[in-house]
């Protein structure tokens, strides 16, 4: 890797992965749970419209809510994900052999738990119009592989946080037809850490620019990795629309669409190279190579344009009898928008872009659920769902997106405290299909694309391993009717 590519490659790749990554419940990088009451049925309740969280699933459902209603909830995600390395490699630049990738293999890289809040409020203005607002987490990720794992030049850690503010309104045309519309202001904040291959980068620079032989490079003895800490954020805006058809007092159908959101995440990087050492080979002290040895690099800036995928849903709800209700949902996600992430380098454009190849496909999610009214105080919920991952092959699975197809199994309950308030509880077990990663950086360590010959930023290494993952979601939600 050219020395000039060291700092910028880490900063820009970090910015991109902060947007594109997740270890969340839904496919791609969606968080997956924006309602505890919905979680109890594996999110099959799009046409139920029983509380203000319908703002997220279908804003037309607001027309079914009376008075003023408030929902405050939270979901605790307890992940378990293990990575086993199967031969990851780094690529030496300009004839310099690749050095050892380190003894760590990532192990258990997911946090013990992370939490996400939800807030919804609705108010019936008159017999025809109901308005509301929702605040929830659309995307999120928190992973940390450690400093010495084999794929550390692709990713060390990531923390992606987001918030969507979604004011909405519904119009009841008659007893059968309702429409709803909402707008979204979406905020993203990403922090990422990635190791820099200082050993290969400096050796390549010394060999190319100063003609040092392999024996001389061995005498220089550059050892260690650098670390880049990257932060970036942005606001984006979108909209959603819904329609609900009431066939009779027991049966209804819903259609909903949520638009894509365009965002440009920009940020800066902070560098630490305190653990990089050398043997003070003579010439390095006599000329400008001293600056190289000390690894003094300026901060870099960049921006990547990302469009989050739109979704379209169709769902039904049927009250089978006074005790049992059945429901289902089919959701399509346009993940094919994510063919690649092209990171523009505004601070140093001559370095060339960093491109992460994804080639994602559109995905489907199918869920079925049921409510059971046990007595006047307790209603029990359950549901199952199957969801696709957008990845099409192992060589497109990046360690920041260890995604795969999954099965949801959910249970929930609603406890009626009094006429005005109730409590929702939910538990979900999400089992991911075992997945392999064989991801190779599309840019060579010399900073040239092997296919086009154009300047680019990257390291040329390959992350090769396997993942075993399951998640547990625990949700609590308080509901109040004024």
Buried (B, 14 or more C-beta within 10 A) or exposed (E): BBBBBBBBBBBBBBBBBBBBBBBBBBBBBBBBBBBBBBBBBBBBBBBBBBBBBBBBBBBBBBBBBEEBBBBBBBBEBBBEBBBEBBEBBBBBBBEBEBBEBBEBBBEBBBBEEBEBEBBBBBBBEEEEBBBBBBBBBBBBBBBBBBBBBBBBBBBBBBBBBBBBBBBBBBBBEEEEBBBBBBBBBBBBBBBBBBBBBBBBBBBBBBBBEBEBEEEBBEBBEBBBBBBBBBBBBBEBEBBBBBBBBBEEEEBBBBBBBBBBBBBBBBBBBEBEBEEBEBEEBEEBEEEEBEEBBEBEBEEBBBBBBBBBBBBEBBBBBBBEEEEEBBBBBBBBBBBBBBEBBEBBBEBBEEBBBBBBBBBBBEBEBBBBBBBEBEEEEEBBBBBBBBBBBBBEEBBBBBBBBBBBBBBBBBBBBBEBEEEEEBBBBBBBEBBBEEBBBBBBBBBBBBBBBEEEEEBBBBBBBBBBBBBBBBBBBBBBBBBBBE
